[in-house]
């Protein structure tokens, strides 16, 4: 959800670092933003509704040369995006400031209690109870003790940073579920919701765990757990290059991340295939982990859920192990049946998705083995799972997922092959095909010159339908989500054979239908479904394995150079992503920061 940045240094000016850190976290929220600086002279706050650029125009009003501050970019949960609801929030006397990510569930009760004691609130947010609680507990004079007391009163999933004008050489940080990371520098330390906030300054970091509180000064980091006991969290080195978190000449992060996919596929498979076999240990597993599991339960949300559907098809086809896939927000309320013969597989790009985390914890309570696929080293999902595989996609800044999605699909393909091997089934040609994916991916990108023109035709549509069968249907679901996310066009995906059972009534003259035809075993049946919509006047965009007949009855033919059809979900995702991207551009929409959405969903 929201993005948090903190800086505390010996002499260095905090303001430029905080603002640049917020730029790298704007994918987490962008309806308002603000910065607070702490010095003995008081707390200086500048904040505004709107995107970060609006805050940038106001920064001259803040004092320079102050080496301690916090910043925030918001995705609204409580209260509309307004100047008053923007973070940071302060206490009544302007001596304490806080920024917060997540939800304080009991904020209304606390707010009423504090108002009765004379506290004056300026916003509609749940966040504002934090600085007032700190004030109530003497936080201006002893911020650490006040945070200890106040934190015991807060209920929910959150992370926050607090600073005080009476003690401007430290930042106090608390993590309860929502992500928070400390960057370790020289004569300065940093805090952020994501590594990218401080990668320009340091690659050394400590990931706070759930329940941790940290007191951060320019030279020290003191971490305590929920019981108040001092703990040491491991120092990790982040191997992302800061250039990966910058646009590098592309007009949008999304286009850059689409173009990066062949290269990150190479990173994802590097070292994981040896002698034409997938090495189980390189995706976080051992053969002993896998021998006795009779069933796999996948839990995920959004794009990761669509990857899970592809994983289900591949695992069942190759390993003949039954797989269920559930939307994470529904799974734990359905009274699931889990046991020690079930592997629960959580898929989350950020590793902080609240609903997916809740499913993971339920699975562990019921004694199931938990395995996660995530892009974020040190994330909560990774740390709380029995085993983890990283997708190694690098930082993904655009809200609409592209390279994180296709690397999830790739790891699931490797998992399917590992499970198949254990069941005595081997697919050496498929393994060889995986090694060719980066080359094929570049080839696909080099054949997409016409898709921009095609997308401009789609930009005027009101409704778009996506159809496919088998793996193509799962891919169609992801394609329609991408279009909805960034172009705001209404789109729906259907199993192609289902059209005649009701949806065909919606097909009329000129309605766009995107047909995905990569699975050779059912391509003739999909062509029959294309003929059905053509007979009703639909305009058909077809993403097709180039080895299938070119004389398909379609209006726009998009051939894909392709190897094994089981690898089509990664390769055919590229034109679907580009179709959504260029449609949104043609409509003049904000591609990287679509309305109402945030990159990491850390609330339920």
Helices and strands as residue ranges (DSSP letters): E 3-9, H 14-25, G 26-28, E 32-39, E 42-49, H 52-56, G 59-61, E 68-74, E 89-90, E 96-104, H 107-116, H 128-136, H 143-151, E 156-164, E 171-176, E 181-184, E 188-192, G 195-197, E 204-207, E 213-216, E 221-224, E 230-231, E 235-237, G 242-245, H 253-259, H 261-269, E 273-274, E 277-278, G 280-283, H 287-290, E 295-300, H 303-319, E 322-327, H 328-331, G 332-334, E 342-348, H 354-365, E 369-374, H 380-384, E 387-390, H 403-422, H 428-435, H 437-445, H 451-458, E 463-468, H 471-487, E 490-495, G 496-501, G 503-506, E 512-517, H 523-534, E 539-545, E 556-560, G 565-567, H 568-586
